[in-house]
């Protein structure tokens, strides 16, 4: 999911998506440490997805405080 798609979502949806992605990252790390992970690049992809989501959340927080 790219940043433009993320910006269309509400703040609650973004926070829920962040939780889901963090859970997925945990599962990927667990598989990696037990040598069951086939695609190791999925770790990097998951971290970047979380970073995109957190960036959009932070942008909204900054915009909200600037509006006050």
Secondary structure, DSSP 8 states (H G I E B T S, - for coil): --HHHHHTS-HHHHHHHHHHHHHHHHHHHHHHHTT--S-THHHHHHHHHHHHHHHHHHHHHHHHHHH-
